[in-house]
Amino acid sequence: MEKTKINITDEVAIHISDMNKWFGNFHVLRDINLEVRRGERIVVCGPSGSGKSTLIRCINRLEEHQKGSIIVDGTELTTDLKNIDKIRSEVGMVFQHFNLFPHLTTLENCTLAPMWVRETPEKEATEIAMEMLEKVKIPEQAHKYPGQLSGGQQQRVAIARSLCMKPRIMLFDEVTSALDPEMIKEVLDTMIQLAEEGMTMICVTHEMGFARQVADRVIFMDDGQIVEQNEPEEFFKNPKSDRTKLFLSQILGH
Amino acid sequence: MITKIAFVRKKEIPPSAPPITEVGLIGWLRQNLFSSWLNSTLTVLSVYFIVIMLWDFIPWAYGGHWNTKSLRECLDLDPDVACFSVLTARWKQLLFGLYPAEEYWRPTLTFIFLLLAIVPILFPKFFRFFWFSIIYPGLAVWLLWGGSFWSISIVYIGLTLGALFFLTLIRRYLKNYMIAAILAFLFTAVFFLFISNPLVGLLNVILPISLPFVESLKMGGFTLSLIVGVTGIVASFPIGILLALGRQSNLPVIKMICVGFIEFIRGVPLITLLFVASVLLNYFLPPGTNFDIVLRVVIMVTLFSAAYMAEVIRGGLAGLPLGQHEASASLGLTYWQSQRLIIMPQALKISIPGIVNTFIGLFKDTTLVSIISLRDPVGLASTIRADQKWNGIYWELYVAIGLMFFIFCWGMSQYSQYLERKLKTDK
């Protein structure tokens, strides 16, 4: 499939410079420099413990960085709670374990944040939610509780829930890792669809097929550093660093 | 000798009904009462014990006397059966304590209103009557203690005015909630300090509505248990939630205060706190202060069970996956929004058994006030026994008191089970 690159603009969506983070004494992210342009689709991969999840969790301040700067949509992340809440409402995030709210129906999961954060009237929020649920192809589950859905369905609801906030950037944190093989495809299809619509996306994933198909850039991380980044074609065909080669041989070798 | 590995199913096996011994009554009996030799033996033994207990109890209770004048008379008639006459003679006292007899309608009405007031809280479909639950506390205080209607209503008037003031500020003049809240608080304080008293005086002259005053020491019997129990339950719940949140807070000072409070209160027996309430507090308060004894007891009981409540709710909070906090944060919800909409509904649901446990414990602990010579049903039992006519009567009184408590506690337990079933969302 041919990728659409026309969506990418010169506008900077995320600007990370010299960012460092420690968990106690453990230096988990080291001198991260990254610029994401609007409309760009980035896949972050790397061995477990390489800091890739921590990196995207820093972008919406689920983790606090200690050095350097992160600027999202022109707003710098500081300890200012107002800025943080503003950025979080602009940046959607989907998690490995879905994290749907189990006490609310699918529809309520989707309408909650628009109603309370954006103060959208209930009727309008419901319309948006149904639109998004249709987009992820499960409008018929709107009145069920998350516990009654399959893993793949739950993850698609989680995507819809984020989309209801009309985010400008989406972060995907290993969203297919907790799914049974036959459900991975339905979630990836949803993500591909989003990517084709021009959403700015950063995906931490091991789905290399997905990376090949939709990513504009693949970033390989190891030991808290960005080791290599390139266009997917080049990245998979001619990895430059030994660590990248080793990693690719491990995940593609079987 | 080669085992065949390849296999392809040719014939589908249709689903069939389970064997008759596994379903229905027989199946249930087999599974639950006679599943093994040990189980069968235990079943038989238990049935035996139940039978021998009821064998004595039922004739004792069923043949009981209801209309004798004293215990002596009962024993003369038939010493082997119950003497419920003490209940016939003293049931009003067990229910109302020393409350003036001509005013019995007031606690009775308060109790009926209580039942009405809790309906909107327990069953969401009656939520439109919630206004009654809000005015109920004032109404109850006025009915029970009496005095001028206005001196109670003024509290509501003051708070309503304060709230209106706050809303007007927010809507029209100010954006900052904090400043508006402080101003509204000052406004309310000024109202209560300077305006409320003359206003009450004025209203009393214009439209005197009042009930004869009944002092706290007259409160007793089951009325007292309910006053202390219900107030304690209602007040300790929100305090417990705040303490639990405070204990989990990232702000060290708040955390320290909450932990200190919880650990101190939990480490002290309730009786000690009640003694402090009844005796010691008077030493600390300025002389001449008349700090109502029932209020003091209610405060102590509330604090005591709030500490337990906090720990129960903390258990519920700890049971929530971190992902719930992260998901609500990632959607841009503020701390309080996420606590109210995401975290608490789930944490409280997990803690329902523990919360109701604490409520039931609190309700039964109200009998401890008999130690500081308040006349709750247990305290009254001793008072009744002090009467020559009923000297020596134990069982009948305690069975009756126990039964009354049982009805309430069992009701709470049933409601909690109903709630758990209703809130179950995973099936």
HADDOCK unambig.tbl for C-alpha pairs under 7 A between the chains (distance, minus, plus):
assign (segid A and resid 60 and name CA) (segid B and resid 330 and name CA) 6.87 0.50 0.50
assign (segid A and resid 62 and name CA) (segid B and resid 326 and name CA) 6.79 0.50 0.50
assign (segid A and resid 85 and name CA) (segid B and resid 332 and name CA) 4.85 0.50 0.50
assign (segid A and resid 85 and name CA) (segid B and resid 333 and name CA) 7.00 0.50 0.50
assign (segid A and resid 85 and name CA) (segid B and resid 334 and name CA) 6.90 0.50 0.50
assign (segid A and resid 86 and name CA) (segid B and resid 332 and name CA) 6.74 0.50 0.50
assign (segid A and resid 88 and name CA) (segid B and resid 330 and name CA) 5.34 0.50 0.50
assign (segid A and resid 88 and name CA) (segid B and resid 331 and name CA) 5.91 0.50 0.50
assign (segid A and resid 88 and name CA) (segid B and resid 332 and name CA) 4.72 0.50 0.50
assign (segid A and resid 89 and name CA) (segid B and resid 331 and name CA) 5.44 0.50 0.50
assign (segid A and resid 89 and name CA) (segid B and resid 332 and name CA) 4.45 0.50 0.50
assign (segid A and resid 92 and name CA) (segid B and resid 330 and name CA) 6.76 0.50 0.50
assign (segid A and resid 92 and name CA) (segid B and resid 331 and name CA) 6.76 0.50 0.50
assign (segid A and resid 93 and name CA) (segid B and resid 330 and name CA) 6.29 0.50 0.50
assign (segid A and resid 99 and name CA) (segid B and resid 323 and name CA) 5.42 0.50 0.50
assign (segid A and resid 99 and name CA) (segid B and resid 324 and name CA) 5.73 0.50 0.50
assign (segid A and resid 99 and name CA) (segid B and resid 327 and name CA) 6.01 0.50 0.50
assign (segid A and resid 101 and name CA) (segid B and resid 324 and name CA) 6.89 0.50 0.50
assign (segid A and resid 101 and name CA) (segid B and resid 342 and name CA) 6.91 0.50 0.50
assign (segid A and resid 103 and name CA) (segid B and resid 346 and name CA) 6.71 0.50 0.50
assign (segid A and resid 103 and name CA) (segid B and resid 425 and name CA) 6.35 0.50 0.50
assign (segid A and resid 113 and name CA) (segid B and resid 331 and name CA) 6.18 0.50 0.50
assign (segid A and resid 113 and name CA) (segid B and resid 333 and name CA) 6.78 0.50 0.50
assign (segid A and resid 117 and name CA) (segid B and resid 332 and name CA) 6.55 0.50 0.50
assign (segid A and resid 117 and name CA) (segid B and resid 333 and name CA) 6.09 0.50 0.50
assign (segid A and resid 145 and name CA) (segid B and resid 425 and name CA) 6.10 0.50 0.50
assign (segid A and resid 145 and name CA) (segid B and resid 426 and name CA) 6.80 0.50 0.50
assign (segid A and resid 147 and name CA) (segid B and resid 425 and name CA) 6.67 0.50 0.50
assign (segid A and resid 147 and name CA) (segid B and resid 426 and name CA) 4.32 0.50 0.50
assign (segid A and resid 147 and name CA) (segid B and resid 427 and name CA) 6.85 0.50 0.50
assign (segid A and resid 148 and name CA) (segid B and resid 426 and name CA) 5.88 0.50 0.50
assign (segid A and resid 148 and name CA) (segid B and resid 427 and name CA) 6.18 0.50 0.50
